[in-house]
Amino acid sequence: MKRLYRLRTILLAVMLSVLALPIGAIHVFRTFENVLVRETEQELISQAAVLSATWRNLVLEQAREFTDDLPLTPIAPRLSLNDPVAPPRPEAEPAETPPAPNLVRAASLFARIMRETQQITLAGMRLLDERGTVLAGRSETGLSLAHVPEVRQALVGEYASVIRRRISDEPRPSIYSISRGTDVRVFVAMPVLDGETVLGVVYLSRTPVSILKSLFDVRYEVALAMLVMSLLTVLLGLFVSSGIARPIRELLRQIDLLRTGEIRTVQPIARPVTQEMARLSESFVTMSESLAERADYIRRFAGHVSHEFKTPLASMQGALELLTEHLGTMDPEQSRQFLNNLQADTRRMKLLVNRLLELARADAMPPSRSRCRLDTVADSVRSAFRDRGLTVDFDEDCETELPIAQDALEMVLGNLAENSLQHGADRIRLSVSPTPDSIRLAVADNGRGISQANRDKVFTPFFTTRRASGGTGLGLEICRSVLKAHGAGIDLGASTQGATFVLEFRREA
């Protein structure tokens, strides 16, 4: 058997999924961190471009050589935290050849420019000559960085950038373990070019802005927000559980009472909360009322059946006992009378059984969306009863199409025609009167009609005024069952002559 989960379990899983959303948000943060790294690289490119242009002009001013027609060589950020992070930058090494004196003099002026720029940008700045020797760069001035990979690439005239692991003396917060952008540093090596000649390298570095560091700085506010979100999630779970689980429990309680016979029908749920629960409650109420109505019908019907069969069975039993005990001494005429009574009772029981089978088939008739033309059915009924002296007339409106299967309507009109014949009618008339919501079909005959005292009893099963002539009192019950299966009804209408039955069919929505 397939395992079913409790609604509470499903709701709990949903709520935990909601709580897991922040984990997804961390991945979003990492993506945003990558954007911050590229923004940092873009800023360093801009700064390096300015410094590179400044140094190139300083150097070329000494040589009195300028190139005005410079090509456009935009540089786009290319770093990504998804790429492997390089180890910390190697230490500077002693230079094999000291820088040229003119460059040292120019670098002293350039160093002041870098320091003032650094106060604003907080970036690490180095100015290297064409051999990778640091011309300006605090304690590393005079040393060589030519062995650093990104510097070596810049010395051949190519822009280079890299993300390196950052060495920090400050303690690393535990929350940084979920971030890759908190302990790295962006390095940019921009060659200073005069045409294809490398005049030097501007080497910059900076730590990108960390979103997690910002969150860590406001960790108490973040914790409070998460606590509020957790409380709201729990309250939301309780509300959903109350809105769905409580009505279901109430419905199950009533169904248990219905099953044990303590109540006859299910009552609507007081506060269904949701539309689906209201519809479910309404469906159970309707179903329980139908079951109760069906049980009452079966109970009454069983009483009628018992009564109808008990009378002929008692008569047959008495006749058989008399024949068994006195057949030898009984007058032949008297014994023939008993035998005739037995045959009459047998025929009536056979007739009852046949009518009960017809009623059972009518009760078990499935709902149908079939339609039929009334004039076609009327012609069929007229042909069936013409030889028995019954004329069937219908108005021109009888071409109306009715929402019922043709064989079902033939059964209904056949039973009504049979009743009309049994009550002395020789003519019935069919007339249609449509309304906005339904189609009414009146079946009127010119027979003896129904007395005022019997009008309320004609639809009672086994009620008949012609029991002695073979009436079973099941014809109208069969008609009602057939019509009910097609969403229609039958009622006794007013008439000044004969009897009139009104069949009402609901129009389809």
Stockholm file with secondary structure:
# STOCKHOLM 1.0

chainA/1-509         MKRLYRLRTILLAVMLSVLALPIGAIHVFRTFENVLVRETEQELISQAAVLSATWRNLVLEQAREFTDDLPLTPIAPRLSLNDPVAPPRPEAEPAETPPAPNLVRAASLFARIMRETQQITLAGMRLLDERGTVLAGRSETGLSLAHVPEVRQALVGEYASVIRRRISDEPRPSIYSISRGTDVRVFVAMPVLDGETVLGVVYLSRTPVSILKSLFDVRYEVALAMLVMSLLTVLLGLFVSSGIARPIRELLRQIDLLRTGEIRTVQPIARPVTQEMARLSESFVTMSESLAERADYIRRFAGHVSHEFKTPLASMQGALELLTEHLGTMDPEQSRQFLNNLQADTRRMKLLVNRLLELARADAMPPSRSRCRLDTVADSVRSAFRDRGLTVDFDEDCETELPIAQDALEMVLGNLAENSLQHGADRIRLSVSPTPDSIRLAVADNGRGISQANRDKVFTPFFTTRRASGGTGLGLEICRSVLKAHGAGIDLGASTQGATFVLEFRREA
#=GR chainA/1-509 SS CCCCCCHHHHHHHHHHHHHTHHHHHHHHHHHHHHHHHHHHHHHHHHHHHHHHHHHHHHHHHHHTCCCCCCCCCCCCCCCCTTSCCBCCCCCCEECSSCCCHHHHHHHHHHHHHHHHHHHHHCCEEEEEETTSBEEESGGGTTEECTTSHHHHHHHTTCCEEEEEECCCSSCCCGGGGGCSSSSEEEEEEEEEEETTEEEEEEEEEECCCCHHHHHHHTHHHHHHHHHHHHHHHHHHHHHHHHHHHHHHHHHHHHHHHHHTTSCSSCCCCSCCCSHHHHHHHHHHHHHHHHHHHHHHHHHHHHHHHHHHHHHHHHHHHHHHHHHHHHTTTSCHHHHHHHHHHHHHHHHHHHHHHHHHHHHHHHHTCCCCCCCEEHHHHHHHHHHHHHTTTCEEEECGGGGCEESSCHHHHHHHHHHHHHHHHHTTCSEEEEEEEECSSEEEEEEEECSSCCCGGGTTTTTSTTCCSCTTTTCCSCHHHHHHHHHHHTTEEEEEECCSSSCEEEEEEECCC
#=GC SS_cons         CCCCCCHHHHHHHHHHHHHTHHHHHHHHHHHHHHHHHHHHHHHHHHHHHHHHHHHHHHHHHHHTCCCCCCCCCCCCCCCCTTSCCBCCCCCCEECSSCCCHHHHHHHHHHHHHHHHHHHHHCCEEEEEETTSBEEESGGGTTEECTTSHHHHHHHTTCCEEEEEECCCSSCCCGGGGGCSSSSEEEEEEEEEEETTEEEEEEEEEECCCCHHHHHHHTHHHHHHHHHHHHHHHHHHHHHHHHHHHHHHHHHHHHHHHHHTTSCSSCCCCSCCCSHHHHHHHHHHHHHHHHHHHHHHHHHHHHHHHHHHHHHHHHHHHHHHHHHHHHTTTSCHHHHHHHHHHHHHHHHHHHHHHHHHHHHHHHHTCCCCCCCEEHHHHHHHHHHHHHTTTCEEEECGGGGCEESSCHHHHHHHHHHHHHHHHHTTCSEEEEEEEECSSEEEEEEEECSSCCCGGGTTTTTSTTCCSCTTTTCCSCHHHHHHHHHHHTTEEEEEECCSSSCEEEEEEECCC
//
